[in-house]
Amino acid sequence: MARMFVHFARSEFEVVAFTVDSAVICETVIEGVPVIAFEEVEIDFPPAEHSMITAVGYLEMNRLRARKHEEGRAKGYRFANFIHRSVVYHPTLVLGENNVILDHVAIHPYTRLGHGIFICSNASIGHGCAVGDYCWINSGVSVGGETRLDEGCYLGINATIGDNIVIEHHCYVGANTLVCRGTRPEEVYISPAGERFPSTSEAFLRFTSRVNQ
């Protein structure tokens, strides 16, 4: 995730290092940037002079990202937000820290975003929504107005969340899934995958062309 995100981050920040636990270091340089053991990161990059962003995926239902954020805070680091310059948002936005909002996201008025949230490209967050800490919102997601996402929720690609409902903490909503009623904590919502049609693509195209004539 950090290898991907650094290409966005460089448009706003000078990226001087990656840092991970020493036990999982496999490469010492990524994208021309040194990889530093987290246990010693403050030696080379003092907290008084540097900020962090926790570019970690949704492992452990976003709990790993939350834990790493707290560990960075404990070392005295400040945490930045990254908001891509294409993002549509309004002065009424209330924003925490350590958030990543990628390109072409629409955030409507009176939205509140907590800490450590990751919002991927082309998502839409409706007016008056409240998104809890450490949620992961994938590309193409739509969230209806006045809805609340509690901490640690995961929304898959093109998921749709209705308006005026509550998605309780650490729920998993799969790709292309519609949720239009409130949930309980840690529930899972998934939609069936597309079915294979018993035809080749060329034959199917000929068939549909005849139907449309």
N, C-alpha and C positions, 0 to 999 in steps of 0.2 A: 504493500500500500504506500509506504513512504517513497519507494522508487518511482511510482506513478505520480504521487503528489508533488514531488520536488519540481517537476516541470511546470506546474501551476505556481508553486510558491515563489519561484525565482522571478515571476513577474512583479512581485510586491516586496520581496525580502532578499537580503543577502543571506544565503544558506551556507553556513560554515561547517556543519557536522550533522551526521546521523548519530543517534545513540540508542543502544539496546543492551540488555543484560549480557555480560561477558560470556555466559554459558551458551548463548545462541549466535555468537558472531561467527559468520562463515566467510565474509569478505571484509577486508580492511578499508576498501574504497568502493563507493557506489556513485556512479554518475560524476566522477571526479571529486567527490566529497568524502572526507575521512569518516570511518565508522568508529565511534568511541564507546568504550565500556561505560554503561550507565553508572556503575559503582564509582567511577572516577571522573565523570564528565565535568564536574565543577572545578577540577584542577586546571584543565586547559581552557575551559569556557565558563568563567565565573558568572554566577547568577546575577550579579549587579550589572553586568554588561551584555547579557544575552537573554532572549526569550525563547520559549519552546512552543511547539504545536504537537499534539499527540496524534501522529498519523498511523493509527492502528486500526485494523478492521474490526469486524463484529464478533470476534472469537469470544466464547463464554457469554454469549448474548450481551455483548458490549461491556461486560464487567471487567475484562482485561484493560480496555481503554480507560475506564474509570479508575482502575487501580494505578495505572501508570501516570495518569494525571495527578493523582494524590501524591504519588511518590516524587514527582517533579516539584510539586508545591512544597513538600517537606524539605527539599533541598534549597528552597528559597527562590525558585524560578518564577518569573511572571509568564503568563501564557497569552499569546497573541490570537487574534481571529484572522482567518483568511476569507475574504469575500471577493469573488471574481468581479472584475469591473463591469461585466455584462449583467450582473444580477439586478433585478428590479425590486427595490424595497423602499420604504417610506420612513419619514422622521419619527413616526410613532412606533417603530420597531424597538422592542426591548431585548437586548442582546447580552448574553453572558460571555464567558471566555473560552478559548481553546476550541472554537468552532471552525469547521471547514465547509464553505458553501461554494460549490463549483459553478461552472458557467451556465448561464441562461436559466437560472432559478427565479421564479416569481414569488415574492413574499408580500402578501397583501397587508393593508394597514392594520395596526393594533395587534400584530402578532408578537408573541413572547417566546424567545428561544433561550433555553438554559445553557449549560456548559457541556463541552465535549461532544457536540452534535456533528454528524457528518451528513451533508445533503449533496447528493450527486446531481449531475447535469439534467436540466430540463424538468425539474420537479416544480410543483405549484402548491404553495401553502396558503390556504384561504384566510380571509379576514378574521381577526380576533382569535386565531388559534394559539394554543399554548403547547409547546413542544418541550418535554422534559429532558433532563440531563442524559447525555450519552445515547440518544436515539440515532438510528441509522436509517436514512431515507434514500432509497435508491433512485436511479434515473427514471424519469417519466411518471413518478408517483404524483397523485393528486389528493390533497386533503381538503375536505369541505370546511366552510367557515364555522367558527366558534367551536371547533373540536379540540379535545385535549388528548395529547399523547403523553402518557406517563413515562417515567424513566426506563431507558434501556430497550425500547421497542425497536423491532426490525421490520421495515417495509420493503418488500421485494420490488423488482423492476415492474413498472406500470401498475402497481397496486393502486386501488382507489378506496379512500376512506370517506364515509358520508359526513354530513354536517351535523353539528350539535350533539356529538356523542363523545364518550370517553373510552379510549383504548388504554386499559390498565397496564401496569408496569411489566416489562419484559415479554410482551406478546410478539409472536412471529406471524407476519402476514406475507404469504408467498407471492410470487410474481403473478400478475394479471388477476389478482383476487380482489373482489369487492367486499368490503365490510360496512354495513349500514346500520348496525346496532352496537351498543356498548358491549364491552368484553369484561371478563374477569382476568386477574393477573395470570401471566405465563401461558395463555392459551395460544393455540396454533390454528391458523386459517389458511387453507390452500385450495386452489381450484384445479380441476382436471387439466392435464396436458392436452395439447392438440392430438387428434386421432389421425392415423395414416389412412389416406384414401386409397382404395385398391386400384390404382392406375398409375401409369407413368406421367410425369409432368407434361410431356408433349401431347400425349393422348388426352389428358384432362383439359389442356388449353384448347385443343380442337373441339372437344365436347362443349365447353362453355361458349366458344365462339359460335357454334351452331345454335345453341340455346338463345343467344342474344340477337340472332339475325331475324 
